[in-house]
Amino acid sequence: MVRLFSVFSLRNLLVLSVALNVSLILRVLYEKESRVISGLSLDNSREALRTDSMPSEAHATEREHLSMPSSSSSSSSVDSNGRDRVINLDHGDPTMYERYWQQTGDKSTILIPGWQSMSYFSDAGSLCWFLEPEFAKEIIRLHKIVGNAVTEDRYIVVGTGSTQLYQAVLYALSPLDAVEPLSVVSASPYYSSYPLITDCLKSGLYKWAGDAQSFNKEGPYIELVTSPNNPDGYVRQSVVNKSGGILVHDLAYYWPQYSPIAAAADHDIMLFTVSKSTGHAGMRVGWALVKDEEVAKKMVKYVELNTIGVSKDSQLRAAKVLQVVTDGCKYPTSEEGSLFDFAAHLMEERWKLLRAAVRQSGLFTLPEFPPGSCRFLNISFAPRPAFAWLKCEAPIEDCEAFLRSNNILTRSGIHFGVGPQYVRISMLDRDENYDVFVDRLSTIHLRQSMQGR
């Protein structure tokens, strides 16, 4: 009897132990699942709160119709949540165009099979043998519909952005048997990368010679004419009054969203880039329209020696993008209109907001531009450059440092051949960053900023 009770008790204990273990496991699983569900619910609530508290892009684009907000309205809410946030407007990264291209959907999408574009050659019989014929065709179509450049009797040379084309131009125009390097000049304020690119290889063929306005050296030279100018946005002409000079026109910003198209540019060498015309900086594709065949051949030779051509994939994608842009000009299908309509409207809004912020702060000044008639948009308007050339008034001596103390990163005027009281500010960033920038700029006060340094 005692033995039977002992066995019975052992079995009961065993069953009880198993039951307890199963119960414990089920409880752990239940609590874990509850925490996951609770966490998801909390994340969703936070996301909803964040979405509700942030203005939509549509609201942001409506703000140009209003005066600058007071410090007690949206400006203070942005400042309270983002005063420590660093806004980097040093580079001209054209991310403001993302919204337009998102709205176009799959129109600009292409499929490149694995077997396509495998050869070095795009058109072996062409002067620029690595130029994709489809890309060349779309370049001509776009220039014709916009009317900003003459393409007849021109050779098209493609490059990895206009930077490579600039280097190719210097190589093509420099005599190989010259006694000394060819002088390269541009009127200040000039594009900050010109001196760096010109002298980066310490070439014996050419060298940077500074401000074209003070250049007085005898002999041949190259003058770079950027129009509209980077950084100040003004329309430029050559300034060196000497014989023996060769002009190179950088027309990266001669598009109707930035400047009125008064006439088709007709110069010997004209440089363009996809990055500032359509916003696709990451493609790294630019093109040159060149009148002289020998110069074009030498430019092609430079690109061949430098990179053995230009990415076919980038050219094919660029061709599709340009096709969409041109077709959008001919047959606009969205409320935004063509790319140029969209960008022109957005640039106008941004310049209005910036000028209002500058007036409200009282510490800065901006260039004033006379209006001009645009043949493409059929309206008259003042230029709205891709960069703002901002000047800090006295007693501020270093504008870049002053804005940096307010967590706004810009590029100092010293990089453009002028003084530190100037800075260049990109106008092409995303809406949310630009909105924070103008709100913050409007509320900067000299005493407050100097105390914080």
N, C-alpha and C positions, 0 to 999 in steps of 0.2 A: 504494500500500500504506500509506504514511504517512497519506494522506488518509483512508483507510478506518478505520485505527486511531484517528485523531483523532475521527471521527464516532462510532465505537463507544464510545470513552471518554466522550464527552459524553453519550450516551444513558444509559450506565451510571450516570454521576454524577447525572443527572436522576432516574432511578428510585430510586437510593439516597437522594437528598434527600427525595423524597416518602415513602419508607418510614420514614425517621427522623422526619419531621414527624407522620405518622400515629401512630407508636409513642409519640411524646411526648404527643400529644393524648389517646390512650387511657390513658396512665399518669396524666395530670392528672385525667381523669374518674374513674378508678378510686380514686385517693387521696381525691378530694372525696367520693365516695359512701361510702368507708370511714369518713371523719371524721363524716359525717352519721349513719351507722348507729351508730358508736361513741358519738356524742353522745346519740342517742336512748336507747341502752342505759344510759348513765350517768344521764340524767335519770330514766329509769324506776327505776333502782336507788335514786336519791336519794328519789324519791317513795315507794317501798316502805319505805325506811328511816324516812322521816318519818312515814309512816302507822303503822308498827310502834311507833315511839317515842312517839307521841301517844296518850293514852287516848281510847277511843271515847266517844261521848255516853252510851252505856249505862253504861260504867264510871263516867263522871262523875256520873251521876244516882244511882249506888249508894252514893256516898261518904257520904251523910247517915246511913247506918246504922253508920258507923264513927266513932271519935273522930278529932279533928284529927291529921293526920300529924305525926310528929316531924321535926325539922329535918334528919335524916339520910335521910328517905325521899322521898316525892314532892314535899314542899315544897322540899327542897334542889334537886331536879332542875328544878323550875319556876324557882326563883330563879336557878340557874346559867345557865339559858338565857334567862330573861326578866326579870331584875332591872332592866334598863334600859328595859324596855318600859313605856310610859305607859298606864295604865288610866284612861279617862275615864268617870267615873260622875256627872258633873255634871248631865247631862240625863236625863230619864225616858224614853229611847227604848226602847219595849217590844219589842225584838228577840228576847226569850226565847220569844215566841209562834211564831216562824218554824217551829220543829220540829213543833209541832202541825199547823200548816196545811200543811206539806209532807206529813204523813202522811195528810191528808184527800184528797190527789190532786186530781181535777178536780171535786170536789163543789161547790167555791165558785167555779168558773170560769164566767164569762159571756161571751157574744158580743154585741157592740153593733154592728149594721150602720151603715154610713156615713150612712144617711138618718134614723136614729133619733135622738130627743132634740134635734132642731134648733130647736124653738121655745123662746122664753123661758118659756112657760107649761107647768106640769105639770097643774094643775087650776084653770082660770080661775075656777071658781065657789067655790073653797075660800078660807077666810080666809088661809091661807098658800099662795098661788097657785103658788109654786115648789117646794112639797113633793111629791115623787113618792108617789102613793098606795100603791105597793108597799112603799116604805120605811116609811111611816106604819103600814101593817098589821103589818110585822115588828117594829116598835118595841113595839107593843101586845102582840103574841104573846110577845116576850121578857120584858117586864116581868111579864106574867101568870104565866109558868111559873117565873120566879125569885122573884117575890113581893116585889120590893124597892121598888116605887113604885105608887101609885094612878094609873091612867090614865083612869078614868071621869070624865066631865064636865071634861075637860081639853082644851086646845088644844095641838097639837103645832106648834112652830116649829123649822125646821131652820136650821142655821147652818154656816159654814165653821169647824168646830171649836167647842169651847165658848168659845174666846177671843172670837170674833165675837158669840156669844150673850151673853156678859157685857157687851160694849159695847152691844149692843142693849137689854139690861135697864136699864143706866144711862140710856140715852136715853129709854126708855119711862117710867121712874119719875121723871124730873126735870121739875118744872114749868117751862114755857117762860117764865112771867112772874115767876119768883122774883127777889127782890131780890139774893140772893147764891147762890153755888153750893151744891148739896146735898152734905152731908158723907157720905163713904163710909168705913166702918170695918170692921175684922175683928180678932178676938182674936189676939194674937201667941202662938206663931209662926204667921204667916199665909203664904199662898202668895206667893212672892217676886215674881210677875208682877203681882199686884193693884195695887201702887202705880204701877208703870210703865205698865200699860195704862190705868189711871184718869186719869193726868195726861199721857199722851203727846201729846194734842191740845190741852192747855191750855184745855179747854172751860170756858165760863162757866156750864154747866149743873150740873156736879158737880166735886168735887175730893177727893183722898185726905186723910183726917183721922186716919189712924194706927190705933193699938191700941184696939180696942173696950173693953178692960178699963179704960182710963183716960179714955175719952171722956165728957165732961160738958157738952158744949155744948147749949144749948136749941134747940129747933126740930126739924124733920124730918131724917131721916137714913136711910141704907141700911146695914144690917149684913149682911156676907157670912159665911155659916156653911158651912164646908167640913167635911163629915163622911162618912167618916173624913177626918181633917185631913191636908193636905199642908203641912208636912213630917213631923209627929211621929206620925201614924197614929191619934190618939185620936178617939173619937166625940165630936162637939161639939153643943152647944146654944147659943142666943143668950145673950149676957152683958150687953148693955146694958139696964138697967132704967129705961127711959124710954118715954113715950108719943110717938106720931108717927113711930115707926120702921117701916121696911119690910124684911122679911127675904128674902134670896135664898139658897137652899140649893144649894151646889155639891156634887153627889153623884157625881162622876166615879169615885170609888173604892168606892162602895157596891155591890160585887159579891162573890159568895161566895168568890172566890179570895183576897180581901184581908180581908174582915171577915164575921163572922156576920150573917146576914140575920134580924134579930129581928122585924121587922114591915115592912109596906109603908109607905114614906115618904109622907106626906100633907101637903104644903106648897103654898103659893100659887104659888111659882116654883121649879122644880127643874131643874138643868142636868146633862146627861149627855154623854158623848163616846164615839165608837167606839174611839179610840186606847187607852184604858185598860180598856175592857170586853173587846175582842177582840184588841187589839194592833195594829190597823191605823191607826197614826198618820198614815201617808202619804195616807190618803183625805181627811183634813181635813174630817170631818163630825161634827157634834154635834147634839143636839136638846134642846129645852126643853119641859117640861110645865107649862102655864100655866093657872091657874084663871080669871083675869079676862079677859074678851074684849077690853076696851079696851087692857089692857097687851099682850096678844098682838098686837093690830092695830098698835100702835106699834112693837113689836119687828120685825114684818114690814116695816113702813115703813123702819126703819133698815137692815135687810139689803137692801131694795130700793134705797135711796139709796147704800149702801156698795158693793155688788157686783152689783146687779140680779139677786138670787137666789143659788142655790147650785148648783154643778155637778151636772147630771143624771147624768152618767156615774158620779161618785162615789156619788151616792145609790143608783143601781141596783146598783152593786157592793156597797155597804153593805147593801142589802136582801138580797142573796144571801148575804152572810156571816152576817147575823143569822138568816136562815132556816136555814142549816146549823147554827148554834149551838143554836137552839131545837129543831130536829129531833134533834140529837145528845143533848139533854137528855131528850127523849121516847123516842128509840129508839137508845141507844148501841150502836155496832157494832164499835168497836175496843177493844183492851186498855186504851188510855188513858182510855176513857170519854168523857164530854162535855168540851168546852173547859174548863168550870169544874172538873171533876175533875182534868184534866191540870194546870191552872194552880195549883189549890189544893195539890196534891201537891208541885209544884215549889217553890212559895213556902214551904211547910213545910220542905222540905229546905234551902233557902237560909237561912232564919232559924236553923235548927239549926247550920249551918256557921258563920254569922256570930257567933252567941253563943259557940260554942266558940272561935273565933278571938279574940274579945274577951277571954274568960277567960284564954286562953293568953298573950296579950300583956300584960294587966294595966294598960294605959295608958288604956283607954276604958270607957265605960258606955253602955248602951242602955236605952230605956224598957221597962217591964214592963207587960203587958196582962192584965187578968183574962179568963178564958175566958167565952164566951157561947154560947148555944144557937142553932144555925142552922136555920131552918125549911126551907131549900132542901136542904142536904146531910144533914140529920137527924143531926147530930153536934154536940158542943160543942167549941169550940176557941178559943184566944186569937188575936186579930187578927194577921195577917202582912202588914203594910203594904207598899205598893209602894216606899216609901222608908224608909231607916234613918236615924233621928235620933241621930247619934253625938255623944257628948260626950268631949272630951279632958280628962283629969284633970290637976291641978297636978303639975308646974310648967309644963305646956304651956299657953300663953295663946292662941295662934292655931292652931286645929286644922286649918284649911284649908291654911295654909302648912306646917305640920308634915307633913301627908299628902302635900302636893305635893313636899316634899323626898324622899319615898319613891316618887315617880312615880305617885301616886294623885290624880286630879283630882276634887274634890268642890265643893259650893256652900256658902259660908260662912254661918253663922247671922246675920250682919249684914244679909243680904238678906231675912231673914224676921222682922226686927224684934227680934232678940235679940242676944246677944253672940257674939264670935268663937270662943269655946270649943266651939261647936256647928258641925256640918256636916250637910248632907243628902246621902245616898248613894243612888243608884238601885239598886234590887234587880231591875231588869227587863232587864239586858243579856244577851248570849249566854252560854251555859254556859262556854265557854273563857275569856272575860274575867272572869266572876264567880269561877271557880275560881282564877285567878291572883290576883285581888284578896284573897280570904279567906286563901289561903296566905301571901301577902305580909304581910297585916295581922297574922297570927298570929305572925310572926317579927320584927316591928318592936320594937326595943329603944330606949329613950330615949337612952342614951349613944351608941349607934352612929349614930342618926339625927342627933343634935346635932353629932357630929363631922363628919358628911358635909355639913353645911350651910355 
